Amino acid sequence: MTLAQARKRFPLVPDEILKWAVQNISDQRDLEIGLFRLEQTRRLQIKYGA
């Protein structure tokens, strides 16, 4: 996954985290799982105002 693809798919994950994850997590499945969990966390924070 490229940085542009990750940005489009996970828009709520901060840029510096996306960049680090794309560069350092070689297993595509692990990368997607981690970014998906971060995206879910941000959605919950926004929803509940935390």
C-alpha positions as CSV (number, residue, x, y, z in Angstrom):
1,M,0.0,0.0,0.0
2,T,1.3,3.4,-0.9
3,L,1.0,6.5,1.3
4,A,-1.6,8.0,-1.1
5,Q,-3.7,4.8,-0.9
6,A,-3.4,4.7,2.9
7,R,-4.4,8.4,3.1
8,K,-7.5,7.8,0.9
9,R,-8.6,4.7,2.8
10,F,-7.8,5.9,6.3
11,P,-8.5,9.7,6.3
12,L,-8.7,10.2,10.1
13,V,-5.3,8.6,10.9
14,P,-2.7,11.4,11.3
15,D,-0.2,11.9,8.5
16,E,2.9,11.1,10.5
17,I,1.5,7.8,11.7
18,L,0.4,6.8,8.2
19,K,3.9,7.6,6.8
20,W,5.6,5.7,9.6
21,A,3.3,2.7,9.3
22,V,3.6,2.4,5.5
23,Q,7.4,2.7,5.7
24,N,7.9,0.3,8.6
25,I,5.2,-2.4,8.5
26,S,6.1,-4.8,5.7
27,D,3.2,-7.3,6.2
28,Q,0.3,-5.8,4.2
29,R,-2.3,-7.5,6.4
30,D,-0.8,-6.2,9.6
31,L,-0.6,-2.7,8.1
32,E,-4.3,-2.7,7.1
33,I,-5.4,-4.1,10.5
34,G,-3.4,-1.5,12.5
35,L,-4.6,1.4,10.4
36,F,-8.2,0.2,10.5
37,R,-8.0,0.0,14.3
38,L,-6.6,3.5,14.5
39,E,-9.3,4.8,12.1
40,Q,-12.0,3.2,14.3
41,T,-10.5,4.8,17.4
42,R,-10.5,8.2,15.8
43,R,-14.2,7.8,14.8
44,L,-15.2,6.9,18.3
45,Q,-13.2,9.8,19.8
46,I,-15.0,12.2,17.4
47,K,-18.4,10.6,18.0
48,Y,-18.2,10.8,21.8
49,G,-16.1,14.0,22.0
50,A,-13.2,12.5,23.9
